[in-house]
């Protein structure tokens, strides 16, 4: 079994509280050996630190940091469901970026989430990924991230 809690402590990372769902869904569900998270916004202390579109009022570096925060929130949902130490590997990251039509750097934004997951899980954090650009996300969030995680039995 991996000891990911120790790695989080080593990195100075504290998992936040899981945001309460605003509808008829769960923050994360387990199916067999996998946990699938709902899309997580980059809430900090229960609020979005910034709203708007990437390529307009939000630059790539700021958006990448928001993607990291959203991935952190997704890990918190995994932890609340099965415990972070049950993680075997991060299988897939799906990221959504609210951006101007002319913005084409969605992959650069999602690098914030991917780098964070690699920092925490090392080779087990290398994953498949989709980076999707959209006109708008819930609450005018610039990014949203969901994870598919393989867990130990």
C-alpha positions as MATLAB code, in Angstrom:
seq = 'XXXXXXXXXXXXXXXXXXXXXXXXXXXXXXXXXXXXXXXXXXXXXXXXXXXXXXXXXXXXXXXXXXXXXXXXXXXXXXXXXXXXXXXXXXXXXXXXXXXXXXXXXXXXXXXXXXXXXXXXXXXXXXXXXXXXXXXXXXXXXXXXXXXXXXXXX';
ca = [
       0.000    0.000    0.000;
       1.198    3.524   -0.780;
       1.598    6.049    1.993;
       0.312    9.137    0.223;
      -0.657   10.921    3.444;
       3.039   11.020    4.320;
       3.819   12.500    0.913;
       1.178   15.210    1.393;
       2.717   16.113    4.765;
       6.179   16.148    3.188;
       4.904   18.604    0.548;
       3.103   20.741    3.139;
      -0.294   20.002    1.588;
      -3.482   19.735    3.608;
      -6.542   18.282    1.928;
      -9.479   20.690    2.163;
     -13.017   19.839    3.201;
     -15.081   18.448    0.332;
     -17.514   20.950   -1.166;
     -21.135   19.951   -0.632;
     -22.926   18.932   -3.837;
     -25.395   21.475   -5.204;
     -27.596   18.796   -6.759;
     -28.451   15.125   -6.838;
     -24.913   13.765   -7.158;
     -21.993   12.708   -4.986;
     -18.535   14.329   -4.912;
     -17.062   10.892   -5.728;
     -18.295    7.363   -6.334;
     -16.545    4.027   -6.245;
     -17.107    1.425   -8.950;
     -15.041   -1.702   -8.487;
     -11.382   -0.727   -8.331;
     -11.979    2.867   -9.449;
     -13.109    6.126   -7.933;
     -14.618    8.729  -10.234;
     -14.916   12.261   -8.926;
     -17.480   14.793   -9.942;
     -16.069   17.907  -11.528;
     -14.392   19.999   -8.852;
     -14.073   23.764   -8.971;
     -11.068   25.585   -7.472;
     -12.818   26.523   -4.227;
     -10.601   27.839   -1.447;
     -12.327   28.085    1.906;
     -15.711   27.624    0.268;
     -15.394   30.398   -2.307;
     -13.950   30.817   -5.781;
     -10.865   33.028   -5.570;
     -11.497   34.394   -9.064;
     -14.102   34.123  -11.806;
     -13.993   34.817  -15.521;
     -12.462   33.525  -18.716;
      -8.948   32.350  -19.407;
      -7.400   34.507  -22.104;
      -9.423   37.495  -20.937;
      -9.145   38.526  -17.270;
      -7.227   35.371  -16.281;
      -3.825   34.402  -17.669;
      -2.461   30.900  -18.198;
      -0.279   30.883  -15.059;
      -3.175   31.919  -12.839;
      -5.474   29.385  -14.512;
      -2.886   26.602  -14.073;
      -2.784   27.394  -10.349;
      -6.590   27.183  -10.266;
      -6.415   23.790  -12.024;
      -4.004   22.630   -9.318;
      -6.483   23.745   -6.650;
      -9.350   21.973   -8.412;
      -7.248   18.774   -8.553;
      -6.521   19.155   -4.834;
     -10.265   19.391   -4.214;
     -10.820   16.258   -6.309;
      -8.219   14.414   -4.201;
     -10.109   15.517   -1.103;
     -13.250   13.877   -2.533;
     -11.281   10.650   -3.122;
      -9.901   10.805    0.406;
     -13.341   11.341    1.937;
     -14.687    8.292    0.111;
     -11.886    5.691    0.369;
      -8.875    7.346    1.986;
      -5.963    8.778    0.019;
      -3.706    5.849    0.915;
      -5.992    3.525   -1.092;
      -4.859    5.223   -4.323;
      -2.828    2.973   -6.613;
      -2.588    5.451   -9.499;
      -4.248    8.406  -11.148;
      -5.789    6.979  -14.316;
      -7.305   10.017  -16.041;
      -7.757   13.729  -15.569;
     -10.481   15.555  -17.425;
     -10.214   19.321  -17.283;
     -12.528   22.017  -18.499;
     -11.341   25.557  -19.158;
     -13.747   28.472  -19.586;
     -11.948   30.542  -22.184;
     -12.308   32.999  -25.010;
     -12.981   31.427  -28.425;
      -9.506   32.466  -29.597;
      -7.733   30.843  -26.622;
      -6.048   27.538  -27.512;
      -3.862   26.901  -24.465;
      -6.216   24.624  -22.503;
      -3.511   21.950  -22.272;
      -1.136   24.461  -20.654;
      -3.792   25.306  -18.067;
      -4.327   21.626  -17.205;
      -0.592   21.184  -16.724;
      -1.209   22.768  -13.308;
      -3.315   19.770  -12.283;
      -1.053   17.222  -13.966;
       2.139   18.572  -12.400;
       0.513   18.644   -8.982;
      -0.609   15.005   -9.265;
       2.866   13.957  -10.391;
       4.406   15.835   -7.458;
       2.170   13.953   -5.022;
       2.118   10.471   -6.577;
       5.340   10.347   -8.607;
       5.094    7.830  -11.472;
       1.671    6.706  -10.159;
       0.464   10.241  -10.868;
       1.152   10.065  -14.613;
      -2.229    9.809  -16.297;
      -4.256   10.084  -19.466;
      -5.869   13.504  -19.888;
      -8.414   15.559  -21.773;
      -8.337   19.370  -21.790;
     -11.572   20.893  -23.057;
     -12.336   24.545  -23.751;
     -15.839   25.838  -22.999;
     -17.724   29.110  -23.090;
     -18.736   28.999  -19.421;
     -18.515   26.788  -16.331;
     -20.675   26.722  -13.177;
     -20.471   29.896  -11.075;
     -18.318   31.436  -13.848;
     -15.373   29.336  -12.647;
     -12.350   29.459  -14.976;
     -11.591   25.729  -14.548;
     -13.115   22.432  -13.447;
     -11.254   19.144  -12.917;
     -12.413   15.562  -12.492;
     -10.339   12.471  -11.725;
     -10.513    8.759  -12.375;
      -8.404    6.953   -9.790;
      -7.494    3.295   -9.416;
      -7.624    2.096   -5.817;
      -6.416   -0.955   -3.904;
      -8.962   -3.615   -3.035;
];
